[in-house]
Amino acid sequence: MVSPADLAGFPRAAQLLDTPSGGGSIWRDQAGMAARTFRTPPAHPGKSGHDCIPTRICCWHSRVGDKSGCGGNLRACAPPPRSPMAAVAGLCTGRYDANVDDLWHEHNLINGQTKGRRWFETCVYALQLRRFGEFLTVSEAVMQRVQHAILLAAWVASLFMGVSAVFASPLLQGSSLVRLRVAMPAPENLDPVHISRFDSHTRDLVENLFVGLTRYNPQTQQIEPMLARDWTVSDDGLLWTFNLREDIQWVRMDPNTQEVVAVRPVAAGDVVYAIQRACDPLRPSPVTTNLMIIRGCQTVANAPHEVIDDLFIAREIGVRAIGPSTLEIDLMFPASYFLTLASMPEFRPLPREAVSDTANWTVPAAIITNGPYVLKNWTGTGMELIRNPLWPDAFTGNIEAVEVTFTSDTTTAPALIGGGQVDMARLSPTDIAAAQTTSSDLLHIAPGAPLVLMGFSYDRLMVNVPEVRRALALAIDRDALSQQLLPGRAAAISQFTPPGMIASPEAGLSLFNPSQAQSDYGKAGYPGCDAVTEKLIILVPEEDLFWTEVAQAVIQQWSANLGCNPALFEVRTLPRTLMIELSHATYDPEQVTRSHIWLAFWSADYPDANAWIGDALHCRYGYIRTGRECEEGDALLDQAAVEPDATRRAELYAQVEQWFFGPNGTFPVIPLYISTSAWLQQPWLSDVNEFGPARYDLWTVDSAAQGNS
C-alpha cells in the first residue's frame, strides 16, 4: 500500500493510483501529445470568419444571432458557404430528426405564414439531407424526392410482383461458401471509437466491417486510399482536403429477407459526425489522443460540460463537409503521418441515423456498416460475417463468410484449433508456451507490443556520458535475454521502431558488441569497471517480481560482458504509478532524485514510425523524458514528421535510428525486447497478414483441404 509519504514529489501520482493497469497508458496518452497539441498553430489563411448562415429553420433553434435577422425567405435551402461547418453540422443538428409538423408550426409562429407547406417540406428535406453531407438546392431536393418516390413505388410493386428490390443484393447461400472459422473472446460492442488499441480481436472485426479515409495494406506495409479518392494539403500543412469516392455504401442486413440492403452512399458528413462524436466528452465515447491533432478537439474534450452543445462542437472542431463528397480537416500542426492516423478506427465515418437513435447500435438489428463484410448474426456463442455483395472493390482472397466462435474458460482457442473446429485463433501470452509444445507446426509469431526498454537519467553524472550509455547497451545480448526470460513471448529488437510500421527502417543495426562495449566503457574512464564512483541503481515496477528478474538478468550480462562486479549494480522497486512519473519527468526534483536507470514500456497508438520513436523519444514532446538536450536526431524527427514523400520519410527515420542506436549512437534509452503477437493457423489457410488487424479480404482458404481435416 502506498502511503502519502510515498507520494511526496509526485504531484500527479494520486490520479494514477486508483487507475487500472491501463492507467499508465492513459496518463501517457494525455502527456505524450501535450507539447504538440499546445503549440501555437500558424495563422490559417483564407478563412472568411463567418460561423453560420442566416437560415430561418436553424437560427432560432440554435440561439445564434437575432431572430429578426433570419431573413424573409427560406435561405436554409441555399447551399451553405464553404468554410463554416457550424452552418449545417452544428446549428441544425438538433432539428434534423424533428417532425416536419413541429418545424412547420415553429415556422408559422415566427413568420406568420400559413401557406407554402409543400415548399417548406422540401426545404426541410434538403436540410435533413445535409445531415449526411448532401448539400442540395430546393430544385435538387425536389428532384430527389421525386426519384425516391419512384424507387418506393418500384419497391412496393416488387412486393406484389415477386421482383427483387432494386436496392438490395441477395446473399450467397448454401454450404458451398468458402468459410473462414476463427476463435476469439466475445466483443463488448463493435463501435470503432470504443476499441482499445490492445484489443486485437475486436479490431479484427471492425477492420472488416468499417473502412475510413485511408487503410493500412499489410502486404505492402503502406497506407493506401480507401474512402478517400485523393487529397490535397495546403502549403502550410494545416488544411487537408479529401475528395471521397461515391461508390461505397452504408449497408445493413435485412432480418426478414436475409439480404444486404444499401442504405445510402457514405458521405463527407459521416466523417464529420464521427469525429465530432469522438471528441465530445458527453457522448459515450472515450476520447483518444489521436484525434487531438484536429483543431479544437482537445478544446471540446476538456471543456466544462455545461458549455458543450452542438453549436460549440461545430464551431470549435476543425472538420467540415463542403459538399457531399468533399471533406476539410484542420490540423493543429503539420503532420505527414496524418494519413496513418486517418486509417485508425476512431477516424472512420459513422452513420448518424443508426448511432444517434440506438443505445447499442452495433447489434445485428441496428448496425449499419460500410466495409467489405457485413454482420449477419451475433449470438451468445458466436457471430457470422458475410461478404458484402455491394462492396465495389475486388477481393484478393476467397473468404465469403467468417464464422466466429467465442472462446471461454471451457472453450479455449488452442482446443478449438487442436480439434480442427477453427482455422485461425490469436493466442494470449500465457498460451504461447503450451502451443510451442503441443502445436508448434501451427504456431506463428510476429513482433507485437509493447516495447520494453531501459531509460537513463541524464541528471546523474555516471550515465550523462554517451560512452557509458552506449557501453551498457552494447553489452546486452537481447536474443539470449528474450529466450531466457520469455521464450516465444518476446523477440529481440535491434532498433526502436519494430517492423511492419509505416516508414519503419529496415532492421540493420547490431546492438550486441561486447568488444566495443568494453572499449567505450574504458573511454569513459572505467576500464574493466575500475574507478566507478557509485552504484548504478535500476528501478523496476514492484507489482510483479518478473521485472526484478529482467533487471537481474541484464546485470548478469553486464558482469560477463563488461567484466564488472555485480555488486556495482542495485535493483530497487517502486510502484508503477510513481515510475510513470519518473519516466515522464513529472516528479518534483526538489524532493525526488531519479535513479540512474529505470525500466519503461512503450506501445504506439498508430502504426507509424512517428508513433514509436518520435512520440516516445523526441526531446520536447516525447513521452520518455531522460533530461537530455535536443540534438541532431531530434531535428531529423522534426523533418520526418512533415515530410510528405513516403520514401524520404523512411530514410529520415533510418537516420534517426542510426543517430540514437548506431555504432556511435547516443543511446538515450536501451531497447531490450518487444512482446510478440502469436496465433495458431491451420495449414489450409494462407495469406494471413503478420502486421495490423486481420484483413479477411486478403486471406485464402483451401476448402478441399479444410473439408478433409
C-alpha positions, -999 to +999 in steps of 0.1 A: +000+000+000+014+034-010+013+059+019+010+097+015+047+100+022+055+078-008+038+104-030+060+133-019+074+148-051+049+131-074+021+157-078+002+136-104+005+102-088-027+103-069-046+103-102-030+071-112-030+050-080-066+040-083-064+036-121-065+000-135-034-014-151-041+005-182-038+038-163-002+042-172-011+042-209-039+067-202-015+090-185+010+085-213-017+093-239-026+125-221+010+136-217+026+123-249+008+147-272+007+177-249+036+197-262+025+194-298-012+199-290-004+232-273+019+246-300+006+278-314-005+269-349+003+292-378-024+315-389-049+298-412-052+317-445-083+321-465-109+318-437-139+340-441-146+344-404-184+339-405-196+310-385-232+305-396-257+311-423-290+330-416-314+302-421-349+306-408-351+269-398-319+269-379-312+303-364-339+305-337-333+269-325-296+274-322-298+306-302-274+324-325-280+359-339-311+380-337-344+362-345-354+391-366-323+386-387-335+352-400-345+369-432-377+369-452-373+338-472-362+302-466-325+307-472-318+274-455-324+258-489-294+276-504-260+259-504-241+270-473-208+289-475-176+270-479-159+275-446-183+273-416-191+238-406-214+253-379-238+263-406-251+228-411-230+204-390-238+222-358-266+248-359-292+225-373-280+192-357-308+191-332-335+197-358-325+171-384-347+145-369-375+168-358-411+162-371-419+183-401-452+193-385-434+207-355-410+227-377-439+240-398-456+252-366-425+270-354-420+285-388-455+299-387-451+313-352-420+332-362-430+343-397-468+345-395-471+323-426-497+296-432-490+289-469-464+271-488-464+238-468-452+216-497-423+240-505-414+241-468-414+203-466-390+201-495-367+227-479-367+208-446-359+177-466-329+194-481-317+203-446-322+168-434-300+155-462-273+178-451-270+157-420-254+132-443-232+158-461-256+162-491-259+199-499-289+204-522-307+234-535-345+233-534-347+222-570-323+194-564-343+184-533-375+183-553-359+161-579-345+137-553-379+135-536-394+125-569-367+099-575-372+085-540-409+083-547-403+063-579-380+039-560-406+035-533-432+027-559-410+002-575-402-015-542-439-017-533-446-031-567-419-057-562-437-070-531-467-079-552-449-090-584-421-110-569-394-088-582-363-082-561-359-047-547-335-026-567-315-015-537-309-049-522-285-077-531-292-113-522-266-132-501-246-161-512-263-191-498-255-228-491-227-249-478-206-242-509-195-208-494-158-205-487-158-202-449-132-189-426-136-201-390-119-181-363-120-181-325-118-151-302-134-137-269-168-122-274-165-084-281-184-059-259-195-040-289-183-031-324-183+007-321-150+018-337-143+046-312-147+023-282-120-002-291-088-004-270-057-005-291-048-036-271-080-054-281-067-071-313-097-094-315-123-066-318-100-046-340-100-076-364-138-074-367-140-037-370-114-037-397-136-058-419-169-041-411-159-004-414-135+015-436-121+050-433-104+076-454-073+055-457-064+019-450-032+001-439-021-025-465-003-052-446+011-067-478+029-035-489+031-021-453+019+012-467-011+035-462-034+035-492-065+055-502-098+039-492-129+060-488-108+090-499-102+090-537-075+116-534-065+146-512-046+179-512-027+196-484-023+234-481+012+249-483+014+253-445+004+217-440-026+226-418-056+221-442-063+187-456-090+184-483-103+149-491-123+140-522-144+109-514-155+080-535-192+078-542-194+040-547-191+029-511-224+023-495-237+021-460-254-013-458-274-033-434-287-069-431-325-071-436-335-097-410-367-106-429-353-111-464-317-120-453-305-096-479-278-070-477-296-037-483-279-004-494-289+024-471-272+053-489-237+062-500-211+072-475-208+110-474-184+136-461-209+144-433-204+109-419-168+116-412-177+150-397-202+133-374-179+106-363-150+129-354-173+153-336-188+124-316-154+111-308-143+144-294-175+151-274-170+141-237-207+140-232-212+111-256-203+076-246-170+077-264-136+076-248-117+105-263-084+093-279-054+115-282-050+105-318-079+129-325-062+158-307-043+166-338-075+180-352-080+217-344-104+222-315-109+185-305-089+189-273-108+222-265-141+203-267-128+173-249-116+194-219-145+220-219-169+223-189-198+201-197-223+229-193-209+248-223-209+218-246-237+217-273-239+212-310-230+248-318-200+248-296-187+215-310-193+226-346-176+259-340-145+245-323-137+213-341-119+218-375-138+193-396-165+201-421-182+188-452-181+214-480-200+191-503-215+156-504-181+141-512-156+167-501-142+170-466-119+195-450-099+189-418-078+215-400-048+203-381-031+218-351+003+214-367+017+199-399+019+161-398+028+139-427+017+109-407-019+122-406-027+096-434-017+069-410-039+084-382-068+086-407-067+049-411-074+043-374-109+032-362-116+065-343-114+084-376-138+062-395-172+076-406-203+066-388-240+066-399-257+091-377-291+077-383-280+044-367-257+056-340-277+085-325-310+067-323-299+035-307-283+028-273-264-002-286-263+004-323-238-024-332-263-053-326-274-070-358-308-055-358-294-019-358-259-019-371-251-002-404-216-007-419-195+002-449-168-024-451-161-055-472-180-077-448-214-074-432-226-087-397-252-113-404-258-126-369-245-124-333-254-148-306-241-157-272-217-183-286-205-166-318-212-144-348-212-146-386-199-121-411-206-125-448-190-109-478-207-075-487-221-081-522-223-043-527-186-038-520-171-021-551-135-034-549-121-068-559-113-093-532-078-107-533-087-136-511-116-160-514-133-157-480-170-155-485-182-160-449-165-157-415-177-179-386-166-166-352-167-189-322-164-172-289-139-186-265-143-192-228-127-210-199-140-243-212-138-235-249-103-223-255-087-213-287-059-240-286-085-267-280-107-255-309-076-254-332-065-288-320-099-303-327-100-289-362-130-267-354-115-234-363-089-223-389-072-194-370-070-181-335-049-154-318-032-165-286-028-148-253+007-145-239+000-173-214-010-197-242+022-194-262+044-216-241+019-245-243+014-240-280+052-243-286+049-278-272+015-290-285+011-271-318+045-259-329+037-267-365+006-244-364+022-216-344+031-182-360+049-154-342+055-118-352+066-086-334+038-070-314+038-046-284+048-033-260+085-025-263+104-030-231+133-006-226+157+009-200+158+047-197+187+068-184+185+099-161+208+124-177+209+143-144+230+115-129+267+121-136+276+085-142+252+080-171+254+115-185+283+103-207+273+088-241+301+063-239+287+048-207+252+045-221+265+030-253+287+005-235+258-006-213+236-010-244+261-029-265+269-053-236+234-069-237+227-100-258+190-094-265+184-127-282+197-145-251+177-123-228+144-129-245+150-166-248+160-168-212+130-149-198+102-151-223+107-178-250+082-172-277+066-143-259+093-118-267+116-110-296+149-092-296+148-059-313+178-040-329+161-007-332+133+013-316+107+011-343+095-025-350+090-039-385+056-036-402+051+001-393+047+029-418+081+044-426+098+018-404+135+014-414+147-020-424+164-037-395+202-034-400+216-024-367+235-048-343+231-039-307+253-065-292+291-059-294+309-067-262+343-056-275+331-022-284+312-020-251+344-026-232+362+000-253+335+026-248+335+019-210+372+024-210+370+057-229+345+069-203+372+064-177+361+030-164+384+003-180+375-030-165+348-013-145+375+002-123+372+037-107+334+035-108+324+062-082+289+050-074+264+021-078+242+022-107+206+019-094+179+003-116+143+009-108+116-016-117+079-019-110+072-036-077+039-051-088+055-081-105+087-099-095+093-107-131+106-072-137+132-077-110+142-109-128+147-088-160+169-064-143+190-091-126+194-109-160+207-077-175+231-072-146+245-107-152+252-098-188+269-066-178+291-085-154+300-111-180+305-088-210+320-057-193+339-075-165+320-056-138+314-068-103+276-074-099+278-055-067+282-023-087+246-025-096+215-025-075+178-032-083+151-013-064+114-015-068+088+013-069+051+014-075+044+015-112+024+048-109+054+065-095+077+050-122+054+066-148+061+100-133+099+093-132+100+082-168+079+112-179+098+136-156+067+148-138+081+144-104+093+172-080+131+173-084+135+190-051+120+161-033+130+132-055+163+121-071+159+099-101+178+067-102+204+062-129+183+037-149+146+027-149+126+002-167+099+016-191+074+004-217+062+018-249+032+009-271+024+031-301-011+044-307-009+041-345+013+020-369+038+047-379+074+053-371+065+087-357+043+070-331+072+049-320+105+067-320+090+102-324+063+102-298+085+083-274+119+099-276+116+134-290+135+158-267+105+182-263+073+163-268+083+127-264+068+107-235+101+093-223+120+122-207+156+115-199+166+151-193+187+153-224+191+184-246+178+184-282+203+171-307+206+162-344+184+132-340+155+154-329+160+177-359+157+146-381+125+136-363+111+171-369+119+168-406+103+133-409+071+145-392+064+169-420+080+151-450+052+143-475+073+118-495+070+083-481+104+071-493+121+102-479+103+098-446+116+062-442+151+075-450+149+101-423+137+076-397+165+053-406+189+082-399+172+088-365+177+051-356+214+054-366+218+086-346+204+071-314+213+034-317+240+031-343+277+022-336+282+058-324+247+063-311+239+085-281+216+058-266+191+079-246+174+045-238+182+009-243+156-011-263+156-046-248+129-066-264+094-064-278+064-086-269+052-109-297+019-114-314+011-151-318-016-171-334-024-207-345-032-212-381-043-243-400-021-253-430-050-248-454-053-211-445-029-188-463-020-151-468-027-142-432-012-108-425+015-106-398+011-069-391-020-049-385-056-061-379-069-091-398-077-085-434-102-113-443-105-099-478-068-109-484-069-144-469-074-177-488-088-210-476-083-243-494-118-256-490-109-291-501-082-295-475-104-278-449-132-303-456-109-333-454-095-323-420 
